[in-house]
Amino acid sequence: MTNLDLYAKAEHLLGIEEATEALYDLYGSELEEYKIKTLLDIGCGRGGFMKRMTSEGIICRGIDLSSLMVNECREAGLDAECADISKVGGTYDAVVAIFDVLNFLNEDELLKFLDSVSQKLNDEGVFIADINTLSGFRDVAEGCMSSENEREFLVVDAVFENEELHTKFTLFEKNSDGSYARYQDTIVQYFHKTRVFEKLSSLKLVEKQSFSLYDTKDKTLLIFKKK
């Protein structure tokens, strides 16, 4: 199991449903003005945003590095695959990367990723993504939490230092015989200054917005057009 598959197994215990829906509302609102017909959702998760956009008549495709997430998308009838952006064919009116996707990439990976995104955009295409601010890392993400239900117990321990967030997930899952299976892994996220996005060769940053999911300026929305 990869660390992203562990995240997928534990996601329902994190209490992020309301924040996720708020992000979907924001992205949907921003995309309205572009009159798009096709969309690529990078880091599509369980396909919640694709479901929304498909219901509005938009042709959607999703990719995610968690096979568990992708399988759930496919079971819901969505077009999704477990693939890296560099391996995806076709071009789209819009590409989105929702809920910290860019923060999972270090700077070298980020620049390669953004070049790949530009290649997936139609000439007038738009790319929208969000990133964590320093406040988002220090005041929201860092720290310890636990959550449980009748058959699962999750402990999350996150430390932010040197502009990196190291989050250790430990999940205990009850087996049918009453014993517990233990899963543990660490996910690393990286803080990115907005100036990194202002000097790209293939994408032009046309708008940035600060907003709050957790009552602090914890997120920045970035909107790009293809150069």
C-alpha positions in Angstrom: 0.0 0.0 0.0 1.4 3.4 -0.9 1.2 6.4 1.4 -1.5 7.9 -0.7 -3.6 4.7 -0.5 -3.2 4.9 3.3 -4.5 8.5 3.1 -7.4 7.2 1.0 -8.3 4.6 3.6 -8.1 7.2 6.4 -9.6 10.2 4.7 -13.1 9.7 6.0 -11.8 10.0 9.6 -10.1 13.4 9.0 -13.2 15.6 9.1 -12.5 17.5 5.9 -15.8 17.0 4.2 -17.0 20.6 4.8 -13.7 22.1 3.6 -13.7 19.9 0.5 -17.3 21.0 -0.5 -16.3 24.6 0.1 -13.4 24.2 -2.3 -15.7 22.5 -4.9 -18.0 25.5 -4.6 -15.1 27.9 -5.2 -13.7 26.1 -8.2 -17.1 25.7 -9.7 -17.8 29.4 -9.3 -14.4 30.4 -10.9 -14.9 28.0 -13.9 -18.3 29.4 -14.7 -16.9 32.4 -16.6 -14.8 30.2 -18.9 -17.6 28.3 -20.5 -15.6 25.1 -20.6 -16.6 21.8 -22.2 -13.8 19.5 -21.1 -12.0 19.2 -17.8 -9.1 17.2 -16.4 -9.1 16.8 -12.6 -5.6 16.0 -11.3 -5.7 14.4 -7.9 -9.4 13.6 -8.4 -9.8 11.6 -5.3 -13.1 9.9 -5.1 -14.5 12.0 -7.9 -16.6 14.5 -6.0 -15.8 17.5 -8.2 -16.1 15.4 -11.4 -19.6 14.4 -10.4 -20.5 18.0 -10.0 -19.1 19.1 -13.3 -20.5 16.1 -15.2 -23.9 17.0 -13.9 -23.5 20.3 -15.6 -22.7 18.7 -19.0 -18.9 19.0 -18.9 -16.9 16.0 -20.1 -14.5 15.1 -17.2 -11.5 12.9 -16.8 -9.7 12.4 -13.6 -6.3 11.1 -12.6 -5.0 10.2 -9.1 -1.9 8.3 -7.8 -4.0 6.3 -5.4 -5.4 3.2 -7.0 -8.0 3.0 -4.2 -9.4 6.4 -5.1 -9.4 5.6 -8.8 -11.2 2.4 -8.3 -14.0 4.2 -6.4 -14.3 6.7 -9.3 -14.6 3.9 -11.8 -17.2 2.1 -9.6 -19.2 5.4 -9.8 -19.0 5.4 -13.6 -16.4 8.2 -13.8 -13.5 8.3 -16.3 -10.5 8.0 -14.1 -7.1 6.3 -14.2 -4.1 5.9 -11.9 -1.5 7.9 -13.8 1.0 10.7 -13.6 0.1 13.9 -15.5 3.0 13.4 -17.9 1.4 10.2 -19.1 -2.0 11.6 -19.9 -3.1 12.2 -23.4 -5.4 14.8 -24.9 -6.0 18.5 -24.2 -8.7 20.2 -22.1 -10.5 23.5 -21.7 -9.7 23.4 -18.0 -7.3 21.6 -15.7 -7.8 21.6 -11.9 -5.7 20.4 -8.9 -7.8 20.7 -5.8 -6.9 20.6 -2.1 -3.1 20.9 -1.8 -2.2 18.8 -4.8 0.7 21.2 -5.6 2.0 21.0 -2.0 2.7 17.3 -2.5 5.5 18.2 -5.0 8.9 19.5 -4.2 10.0 22.5 -6.3 11.7 20.5 -9.0 8.7 18.1 -9.3 6.4 21.2 -9.3 8.1 22.8 -12.2 8.0 19.6 -14.3 4.4 19.1 -13.3 3.4 22.7 -14.4 5.1 22.2 -17.7 3.0 19.0 -18.2 -0.1 20.9 -17.2 0.5 23.5 -19.9 0.7 20.7 -22.5 -2.7 19.5 -21.5 -4.4 22.8 -22.0 -6.2 24.0 -25.1 -4.9 27.4 -26.4 -7.4 29.4 -24.3 -7.4 26.9 -21.5 -7.3 27.7 -17.8 -5.6 25.9 -14.9 -6.8 26.4 -11.3 -5.0 25.1 -8.2 -4.8 25.9 -4.5 -1.8 25.9 -2.2 -1.3 26.1 1.6 0.0 29.4 3.0 2.4 29.4 5.9 -0.6 29.9 8.2 -2.2 26.9 6.6 0.8 24.7 7.5 1.5 26.2 11.0 -1.9 27.0 12.3 -4.0 24.3 10.7 -2.0 21.3 9.5 0.7 21.1 12.2 -0.2 19.2 15.3 -1.7 15.9 16.5 -5.2 14.6 16.2 -7.0 11.3 16.6 -10.3 10.0 15.3 -12.2 6.7 15.6 -15.3 4.8 14.8 -16.5 1.3 15.7 -13.8 -0.5 13.7 -11.1 2.1 13.0 -8.7 4.3 15.0 -6.6 6.9 13.4 -3.7 9.0 14.8 -2.2 11.9 12.8 1.0 13.6 13.9 2.2 16.5 11.7 5.4 18.5 12.1 6.2 21.6 10.0 9.9 22.7 9.8 12.2 23.8 7.1 9.2 24.7 5.0 8.1 21.0 4.9 5.2 19.3 6.6 5.8 15.7 7.6 2.5 14.0 8.5 2.6 10.5 10.0 -0.6 8.5 9.7 -1.2 5.5 11.9 -4.4 3.6 11.2 -5.7 0.6 13.2 -8.4 -1.4 11.4 -10.4 -4.1 13.2 -10.4 -7.5 11.6 -13.3 -9.9 11.6 -11.6 -12.0 14.4 -11.4 -8.9 16.7 -7.7 -8.3 16.1 -6.4 -5.1 14.6 -4.3 -4.5 11.4 -1.9 -1.6 11.7 -1.0 0.7 8.8 1.5 3.5 9.1 3.2 5.9 6.7 4.4 9.5 6.4 3.3 12.0 3.7 5.5 15.1 3.0 4.1 18.4 1.8 6.1 21.4 0.7 5.5 25.1 1.2 5.7 27.1 -2.0 6.1 30.9 -2.2 3.8 32.5 -4.8 6.7 34.0 -6.6 7.6 30.5 -7.9 4.4 30.7 -10.0 5.1 34.2 -11.3 8.1 33.2 -13.4 6.9 30.1 -15.3 7.8 29.7 -19.0 4.7 27.9 -20.0 1.9 29.2 -17.8 0.9 32.8 -16.9 -0.4 33.5 -13.4 -3.4 35.7 -14.1 -5.0 35.8 -10.6 -4.3 34.8 -7.0 -6.8 35.0 -4.1 -6.3 34.4 -0.4 -9.1 32.6 1.3 -9.9 30.7 4.4 -11.1 27.2 5.0 -10.4 27.2 8.7 -10.9 30.9 9.8 -7.4 31.9 9.0 -5.8 32.9 5.7 -4.7 29.3 5.1 -5.1 28.9 1.3 -4.2 30.7 -1.9 -6.1 30.1 -5.1 -4.0 30.3 -8.3 -5.4 30.8 -11.7 -3.2 30.3 -14.8 -3.7 30.7 -18.6 -1.5 29.0 -21.1 1.3 31.2 -22.6 
